[in-house]
Amino acid sequence: MCKVAIRQIMLFAIIIIVAGIECLSPAHSQVTNQHLEPLVQTFDVHDTNRFKGENTTLVVDFSGPIPRHDATYYGKTTISLLSKEQAVLFKREIDNSKFVGLGYSRARHAFVLESIGEIVSTPGIDAVIYVPEDKPAIVSSKFNSSHVALTVIPSRDLRFVVFVGRRRSTELEAEQPVQMYVLDTQSDTIHVLGKPPAPPPWNKDQWYEGNLWSWYMAGICDLEPNVCQFTSPHVLRVTYGRDDFKHRAKNRSVRIWNLDALQK
């Protein structure tokens, strides 16, 4: 009698285990992913940011999906310029785009915005535009026709926008060398600063002995303050070390640029 009961218990346990394995089978995972995929594709974000100039306020409103690889639609950005009395002086809707405001450049008397698009196979910065206060319009910068980037470091007054990126090319952009540049918003000129620091660690196992940015697939990133920052209005401090995908090196060399001296 006990043996029969034990056999029944064991059979019941086997049935439960088999059922559990069936639930975790690839076929079940595939069905689950099919249900989740539409949610990923239609997930929207809505951001509104305001920036004050000397006499106006810029409102940047974005609604659309989170930028991703092979996206067919990037959303819509509405750029509005308001007077002190909140009257609309200028309004432009840009479809299939995602613009992010950086701030106001007193040197140019214009607001500065960056556009996020796809670079090779990852979201990146593919344009920088100005919206002047005195004659409101969408004005392209020198950056648009010549460069793409994965990170930007603006000075507090937006006179300078430092970025790590590469020059545009009719060939694969990944083949172009990645360098550190600076956009002077006052003159709308771009200067080469040289070798960039490595991108932030992102806990991957592979390591590429070369320019790490060329293989950086994590998308747009922010460099840590101890790696790249403005220590005074127009003085840039950058540190370098034997960084890899997982760690920043403790021992670092330092290089400093006085960006005001670039024109001299």
N, C-alpha and C positions, 0 to 999 in steps of 0.2 A: 504493500500500500504506500509506504514511504517512498519506494523507488519510483512508482508511478507519479507521485506528486512532484518529486524532484525533476523527473523527465518533463513534466508539463511546465514547470517553472523555467527550465532551461530552454525549452522550445519557445516559450513566450518571450524570453530575453533575446533569443536570436531574431525573432520577428521584429522586435523593437529596434535592434541594431541595424538590421537590413533596411527598415523604414527610414532610419536616420541617415544612412548612407545614401539612400534614394533622394532624400531631401537636399543633400549637399552635392548631388551629381551635376556635371556640366550642363545637362539639359535644363535643369531647374534654374541654374545661374543665368543661363541664356534668356529664359523667359523673364526672370526678374529684371535683368538689364534692359530688356525691351520695354518694360513698363517704366523704368527710370529714365531712359534716354530722352523721351520727349520733355521731361521735366528739366533736364540739363539744358536742352536746346532752347527752351522758352523762358528760362529763368532771367528776369529783368532786374535792373537796378535803376534807381532814380536819384540823381545827385543835383543839388543846387548850391552854388558857391557865389559869394559876393566879394568884390574887390573895390577898394576906394582909391580914386585918383585925386587930382588936385581940385577938380570941380564937378566930377561925375562919379558914378558907381557902375561897375560892370557886373552883370549877372550872367553866369554861365550855368545853363540847365541842360542836363543830359538824361535821357531815358533810353534804355535798350539793354541788350544782353551783355554779359561780361565778355570782353574780347577773348577769343580763343582761336586755335589753329583751324584754318580752312572755313572760317565763318563766312556766311553769305550775306550777312547784314550786321552792321556795327552799331545801329541805333541812330538817334538824332540828337544833335546839339543845337540849342537855341542860345544865341548870344545877344544880349540886350544892354544898351547903354542908357542910363537914367540920369536926369538932371538932379540938382539938389532938391528940387520940388517933386522928384520921383516921376517926372514926365519922361516918356520914352522918346529918346533922341535918335535911336538907331536900333534896328532889330533884324537879325538874320538867322534863318533856320537852315542848318546844313545837314542834309539827310545822309545816312550811311557813314556816319563819322562819330568820333568821340574826342572832343576837345577838353582839355583841362587847363584852368587858369593858373598861371604862375605868380602873377601880381602886376604891379604898376612900375614902369620904368620912367622915373622923373627925367632922366637924361634924354629920353626919346619923346616924352610926353605922350606915352601910349601904354596900353595894357599888353601883356605878353602871354600867349597861350601856346600849349603844345598839343599836337594831335597824336593819338595812339592808333596804330594800325598794325599790320603784320609784316615782319621782316624775316624773310626766308620761311621759318616755321614757328615763330614765336612772336607774341605781341611786343612791339617796340615803338619808339618815337619817330614818326616819319615826317613831321612838319612842325615849324614854329611860326606863328603869325603875330602880327601887331594889330591892335585896334586903337588908332589915334583918338585923343580926346577932342581936338579942335575940328578935325574933318573925319567923322566916324566912317569907317570902312574896314573890310578885311584886307589886310596888306601882308603879302608873303615876305618872309625873311630870306636872307641868303642861304640859310640852312635847307630850305625846301628843295632847291634845285641841285644841291650838292651832297647832302649827308643824311644818314640815319643814325639812331642812337639807342642805347639800352639804359642809360641813366643820365640825369641832368642834375647839376648842382648850381643853382642860381645864387648870385650875391644878394644880400638883403635888399639892396636898392634896385635890383634887376638891371643894373648897368651891364653886368656880365652874366652869361649863362655858360658854365663849363659843362661839357658833355663827353662821354665816352662812346665812340661810334666809329663809323667808317664812311668813306666816300662812296657815293652812288656809282654804279657801273652798269654798262649794258650787259656785262657778264654776271655770273653769280656773285651776289654781294658778299657771300661768305668768303670769297677769295680775296677780298680787299683787306689790307692790314687795318687792324683796330688800333686807334690812337686816342689820345686825349686832346680835345679841342676847346676853344672858347669863342663864343659868339659875343661880339661887342654890339649891344643893341643900339648904342648911340650912332655909330657909323654903319651898322649892319655889315660888319666884316667878320670873317672867321680866321683865327690864328691857330696854328698847330703848336701844342704844348709838348707833345712827345709821348713817351711810353705811359700807359695808364697803370694804376694799381690793379691787382687781380680783383675779380668780382667777389661778392660775399660767399662764404662757404654754404653749400647746399646739400651736404651729407650724401654725396654720391661716391661710389668706389673708384670710378675711372679717373685717370689723371692724364692730361695731355701735355707733353713737354713742348710747349710753344706758347703762343698767345692764347691764354685761357678764355678770353672773351670770344674768340672765334668759335668756341665750342660750348658757350654758355647758353643753355636752353631753358633756363628758369624764367626768362622774360625780363620785363622791366624791374629794376632793383634800385635800392638806395644804398650808397656807400656809407659805411659807418663813419661817425665824426672823427675817430682817431685815425682814419685812413684818408679821408678827403674832406676838408672844410675850409671856409673862409675864416681866418683868425682876426681880420680887420676888414673894413668895407671892401677893399679891392686886393687883398693879399691872400693868396691860396696856399694852403699847406697840404702836401700829399706825402704819405708814407708808403714804403715798399718793403717787402720781406719775402721769404721763401714760403709763400702761401700755397695751399692746395685746396681741393674741393671740400675738405672737411674742417680745416683749421686755418686760422690766421697765425702767422709766425710772431713770436714774442719779440725777437730782435728785428728792428726795423730801421731803415735809413729814411732820411727826411729830405724833401726838396720843397723849396718855396719860390713862388712866382709873385712878383709885383705886377699886376695886370695893367696898371696905369702906365707902366714903362713900355708896353708893347708897341705903342705908336711912336715912341721916341727913337 
